[in-house]
Amino acid sequence: MNFGTIKTEIQDTLARTDSTVVDKIGTWVNRRQKQAAARHNFGFLKGEATVAITNDPVSQDYSLSGTFKDDLIFYLLKSDSYVELPIRSRLEMIRRYAPDDTGEPQFVSLEGWDNTVSPPTLEFFVWPPTPAASYTLTVVFHSWPTDLSADGDTNWFTDHFPQILIAAGVAEGYWFLGAEEQARVWEGRWE
């Protein structure tokens, strides 16, 4: 099924054609797929990125684009293994390292988000401040599902379990319409 078919199923179940309801269906579906992702780290939401770490003494600020949800793990790639780099606060790292310290990366501090770009960018810093050589970081994470927007859009939910999105959209519709008894029935189906 695609997004358009799912919206039609929801509209038909609600038996509504007025734009007050129909125009909200897409928002309801996207909200509920994010709620499902908040409850469980689905395998299809797992991602990976590679970041080249240089031995530039001026800056060890890096950025990573994506819609990260959680389970953000940084691994240092060595010749024979991956070593997880713990995430620590910048204040803790400033207390531990001097500005001119060098060595193999041991920690990462998350510096914040740049939400002015799409997708948002995560800023992070590698510690000690100057790596002894060039390294590669592999970042593993779970991301949020991309919003469905065009009628032809599909994703893992639409391909494998469209009934979840349909039940969720119908439940949202009934809540919106004040039909609490029907909303509870469809909430049970969504659950």
C-alpha positions as CSV (number, residue, x, y, z in Angstrom):
1,M,0.0,0.0,0.0
2,N,1.1,3.6,-0.5
3,F,0.3,6.7,1.5
4,G,-2.6,7.7,-0.8
5,T,-4.3,4.3,-0.4
6,I,-3.9,4.5,3.4
7,K,-5.4,8.0,3.5
8,T,-8.3,6.8,1.4
9,E,-8.9,3.8,3.7
10,I,-8.9,6.1,6.7
11,Q,-11.3,8.6,5.0
12,D,-13.6,5.8,4.0
13,T,-13.7,4.3,7.5
14,L,-14.4,7.7,9.0
15,A,-17.1,8.2,6.3
16,R,-16.0,11.9,6.0
17,T,-15.3,14.0,2.9
18,D,-15.1,17.4,4.5
19,S,-11.7,19.1,4.3
20,T,-11.7,19.7,8.1
21,V,-11.1,16.0,8.6
22,V,-9.5,14.9,5.2
23,D,-6.7,17.5,5.4
24,K,-5.6,16.2,8.8
25,I,-5.3,12.5,7.9
26,G,-1.7,12.7,6.6
27,T,-0.6,14.5,9.8
28,W,-2.3,11.8,12.0
29,V,-0.6,9.0,10.1
30,N,2.9,10.7,10.3
31,R,2.4,11.4,14.0
32,R,1.5,7.8,14.8
33,Q,4.4,6.3,12.8
34,K,6.7,8.5,14.9
35,Q,4.9,7.3,18.1
36,A,5.5,3.7,17.0
37,A,9.2,4.5,16.4
38,A,9.4,6.2,19.8
39,R,8.3,2.9,21.4
40,H,10.6,0.5,19.4
41,N,13.9,0.7,17.6
42,F,12.8,-1.0,14.4
43,G,15.6,-2.5,12.3
44,F,14.7,-0.5,9.2
45,L,15.4,2.7,11.2
46,K,19.0,1.7,11.9
47,G,21.6,3.8,10.1
48,E,25.3,4.2,9.9
49,A,27.7,7.0,8.9
50,T,31.4,7.3,8.6
51,V,33.4,10.4,9.7
52,A,37.0,11.0,8.8
53,I,38.9,12.4,11.9
54,T,42.0,14.4,11.0
55,N,45.0,15.4,13.1
56,D,44.2,19.0,12.6
57,P,45.3,20.9,15.8
58,V,43.0,23.8,15.1
59,S,39.6,22.1,15.4
60,Q,38.1,18.8,16.2
61,D,34.5,19.9,15.7
62,Y,32.5,17.6,13.4
63,S,29.0,17.4,12.2
64,L,26.7,14.7,11.1
65,S,23.4,15.1,9.2
66,G,20.4,13.1,10.0
67,T,17.2,12.7,12.0
68,F,18.7,10.8,14.9
69,K,16.4,9.3,17.4
70,D,18.6,7.4,19.8
71,D,21.2,4.7,20.3
72,L,23.9,7.0,18.9
73,I,27.1,5.1,19.3
74,F,30.6,6.2,18.0
75,Y,33.1,3.5,17.1
76,L,36.8,4.2,16.4
77,L,37.9,2.0,13.5
78,K,41.3,0.3,14.3
79,S,43.2,-2.0,12.1
80,D,41.8,-5.1,13.9
81,S,38.7,-3.9,15.7
82,Y,36.1,-1.3,16.4
83,V,36.4,0.5,19.8
84,E,33.4,2.3,21.2
85,L,34.1,5.9,22.2
86,P,32.0,6.9,25.3
87,I,30.0,10.1,25.1
88,R,31.0,12.5,27.8
89,S,30.1,16.1,28.6
90,R,32.3,18.9,27.2
91,L,32.9,20.2,30.7
92,E,34.2,16.8,31.9
93,M,36.6,16.7,28.9
94,I,37.9,20.2,29.4
95,R,38.8,19.2,33.0
96,R,40.5,16.1,31.7
97,Y,42.4,17.4,28.7
98,A,44.6,20.4,28.0
99,P,44.2,22.2,24.7
100,D,47.4,20.9,23.3
101,D,46.9,17.2,24.4
102,T,47.3,14.7,21.5
103,G,46.6,11.0,21.2
104,E,44.1,8.5,19.9
105,P,40.5,9.6,20.2
106,Q,39.1,8.3,23.5
107,F,35.8,10.2,24.0
108,V,33.1,12.2,22.1
109,S,31.1,15.1,23.4
110,L,27.8,16.1,21.8
111,E,27.8,19.8,21.2
112,G,24.2,20.4,20.0
113,W,21.9,20.5,17.0
114,D,21.8,22.8,14.0
115,N,18.1,22.8,13.2
116,T,18.4,25.6,10.6
117,V,19.2,23.0,7.9
118,S,17.3,20.0,6.7
119,P,18.0,17.4,7.8
120,P,19.2,18.7,11.2
121,T,23.0,18.5,11.9
122,L,24.5,17.0,15.0
123,E,27.7,18.8,16.1
124,F,30.2,16.7,18.1
125,F,33.8,17.1,19.4
126,V,36.5,14.4,19.6
127,W,38.8,14.1,22.6
128,P,41.7,14.5,23.2
129,P,41.7,17.8,21.3
130,T,44.2,16.8,18.7
131,P,44.3,13.2,17.4
132,A,47.8,11.7,16.9
133,A,46.9,10.7,13.4
134,S,44.0,10.5,11.0
135,Y,41.2,8.1,12.1
136,T,37.8,6.9,10.9
137,L,34.7,6.9,13.1
138,T,31.7,4.8,12.4
139,V,28.5,6.2,13.9
140,V,25.6,3.8,14.4
141,F,22.2,5.2,15.3
142,H,18.4,4.8,15.0
143,S,16.6,7.6,13.1
144,W,13.1,8.8,13.0
145,P,10.9,7.6,10.0
146,T,10.7,10.1,7.2
147,D,7.3,11.7,7.0
148,L,5.0,10.5,4.2
149,S,3.9,13.4,2.0
150,A,3.1,12.4,-1.6
151,D,0.3,9.9,-2.3
152,G,2.8,7.4,-3.9
153,D,5.2,7.5,-0.9
154,T,5.9,4.1,0.8
155,N,8.1,3.0,3.7
156,W,8.5,-0.1,5.8
157,F,5.2,0.5,7.6
158,T,3.2,1.0,4.4
159,D,4.8,-2.1,2.8
160,H,4.6,-4.5,5.7
161,F,2.0,-3.3,8.2
162,P,-0.3,-0.7,6.6
163,Q,-3.1,-1.8,9.0
164,I,-1.1,-0.2,11.8
165,L,-1.2,3.2,10.1
166,I,-4.8,2.8,9.1
167,A,-5.9,1.9,12.7
168,A,-3.8,4.8,14.0
169,G,-5.3,7.3,11.5
170,V,-8.9,6.2,12.2
171,A,-8.3,6.4,16.0
172,E,-6.9,9.9,15.6
173,G,-9.9,10.8,13.4
174,Y,-12.4,9.5,15.9
175,W,-10.7,11.4,18.8
176,F,-10.8,14.5,16.7
177,L,-14.5,14.0,16.0
178,G,-15.3,13.4,19.7
179,A,-16.4,9.8,19.1
180,E,-14.6,8.4,22.1
181,E,-16.1,4.9,22.1
182,Q,-15.0,4.3,18.5
183,A,-11.7,5.9,19.1
184,R,-10.9,3.5,21.9
185,V,-11.8,0.5,19.7
186,W,-9.4,1.7,17.0
187,E,-6.7,2.6,19.6
188,G,-6.9,-1.1,20.7
189,R,-6.4,-2.1,17.1
190,W,-3.4,0.2,16.8
191,E,-1.8,-1.1,20.0
